[in-house]
Amino acid sequence: MPAVTGNRRQRTRRLKNDINVVPYIDVMLVLLVIFMVTAPMITPGLIELPSVGRADSVPAKPIEVQIAEGGALSLRVRDAGSEFQPVDDQRLIDEVRSRLTPDTPVVIAADGKVPYETVMQIMDRLRSSGITRLGLLVDQQNPNDVPASR
């Protein structure tokens, strides 16, 4: 038998210049599973708005500022037989102050189609002029008519 000579070739390993991303993918998949499991457990912030059926009753004779659907303002002292008087937007503060006493609250009655921003602008103008007893007027409903769920 012929003798095996020592001419074996030595294999040399070449260096790889690539990044091994397999461990990163594993970590990403574990994080994805964690987020998928915990996401349904997080409850969004809930806001409980007051129901119109539980609103306080209106004081005896407040000054009522009415905002119509078109934005027209009118004013009255809420008393038996009193009528709304149209008032100009620039004269609103003067008219309210002329009828205001320290015990008289001012309520704003706005049509349901009036933008919220308009109501808040009127409320801000009244509050910045020094009127502190200020509120919003709502229709009182029978508690049986209020829907149980929203």
C-alpha positions in Angstrom: 0.0 0.0 0.0 1.2 3.3 -0.8 2.0 5.6 2.0 -0.1 8.7 2.5 2.0 11.7 2.2 1.5 14.8 4.3 0.3 16.9 1.4 -3.0 17.8 3.0 -4.3 21.1 2.4 -5.1 23.3 5.4 -8.4 25.0 5.1 -8.2 28.5 6.3 -11.4 30.2 7.5 -12.0 33.6 6.0 -13.4 36.4 8.1 -17.0 37.4 7.5 -17.7 41.1 7.2 -21.5 40.7 7.6 -23.5 41.4 10.7 -25.3 38.4 12.1 -28.9 39.8 12.5 -30.5 36.6 13.7 -30.3 37.5 17.4 -31.8 41.0 16.7 -34.7 39.4 14.9 -35.3 37.1 17.8 -35.4 40.0 20.2 -37.7 42.0 17.9 -40.1 39.1 17.7 -40.2 38.7 21.5 -40.9 42.4 21.9 -43.7 42.2 19.3 -45.3 39.3 21.2 -45.1 41.2 24.5 -46.7 44.3 22.9 -49.4 42.3 21.3 -50.3 40.6 24.6 -50.2 43.8 26.7 -51.9 46.2 24.3 -55.5 45.0 24.9 -55.0 45.3 28.7 -54.4 49.1 28.5 -57.6 51.0 29.0 -57.9 54.3 27.2 -58.8 57.4 29.3 -62.5 57.6 30.0 -64.3 60.9 30.6 -67.6 60.8 32.4 -69.7 63.7 31.3 -72.5 64.9 33.4 -76.0 64.0 32.3 -78.5 66.7 31.5 -81.0 64.9 33.6 -78.9 65.5 36.7 -78.2 69.2 36.1 -78.9 71.7 38.9 -82.1 73.8 38.7 -81.9 77.3 37.4 -81.9 80.1 40.1 -84.9 82.3 40.4 -84.1 85.2 38.2 -80.9 84.9 36.3 -79.9 87.1 33.3 -80.2 84.9 30.3 -78.0 85.4 27.2 -79.4 83.6 24.3 -77.3 82.6 21.2 -79.5 81.8 18.2 -78.4 79.3 15.5 -77.2 82.2 13.2 -75.1 83.7 16.1 -77.6 86.5 16.9 -77.6 87.5 20.6 -80.5 88.4 22.8 -80.9 89.1 26.4 -83.5 89.0 29.1 -83.9 88.8 32.9 -85.6 85.5 33.4 -88.9 86.6 35.0 -92.5 85.8 34.3 -93.6 87.5 31.1 -90.2 88.9 30.2 -89.2 88.9 26.5 -85.8 88.5 24.8 -84.4 91.8 23.6 -81.9 91.6 20.7 -78.5 93.0 21.6 -75.5 93.8 19.5 -72.3 91.8 20.0 -70.3 94.9 21.0 -73.0 96.0 23.5 -73.5 92.7 25.2 -71.2 93.4 28.2 -72.7 96.8 28.8 -76.2 95.5 28.7 -75.4 92.6 31.1 -73.7 94.9 33.5 -76.6 97.3 33.5 -78.9 94.6 34.7 -76.4 92.8 37.0 -76.6 92.7 40.8 -74.1 90.9 43.1 -76.6 88.0 43.6 -77.7 87.7 40.0 -76.2 84.8 38.0 -75.7 85.0 34.2 -76.7 81.9 32.2 -76.0 81.3 28.5 -78.6 79.5 26.5 -77.3 78.5 23.1 -79.0 76.7 20.3 -77.7 73.1 19.8 -76.4 73.9 16.4 -74.2 76.9 17.6 -70.5 76.0 17.4 -68.9 75.3 20.8 -66.2 77.8 20.0 -68.9 80.6 19.7 -70.4 79.7 23.1 -66.9 79.6 24.7 -66.0 83.0 23.2 -69.1 84.6 24.7 -68.4 82.9 28.1 -64.8 84.1 28.0 -65.8 87.7 27.2 -68.3 87.7 30.1 -65.8 86.2 32.5 -63.0 88.5 31.6 -65.3 91.5 32.2 -65.6 90.5 35.8 -68.8 88.4 35.8 -68.1 85.5 38.0 -71.5 83.8 38.5 -71.7 82.3 35.0 -73.2 79.1 33.8 -74.8 77.2 30.9 -78.6 76.6 30.6 -79.7 73.2 29.6 -83.1 71.5 29.0 -84.1 69.4 32.0 -85.1 65.9 31.1 -87.1 63.3 33.0 -84.5 60.8 34.5 -86.5 58.0 32.8 -85.9 59.6 29.4 -82.1 59.6 29.7 -80.5 56.7 27.9 -78.7 54.3 30.2 -75.8 53.6 27.9 -73.9 55.9 25.5 
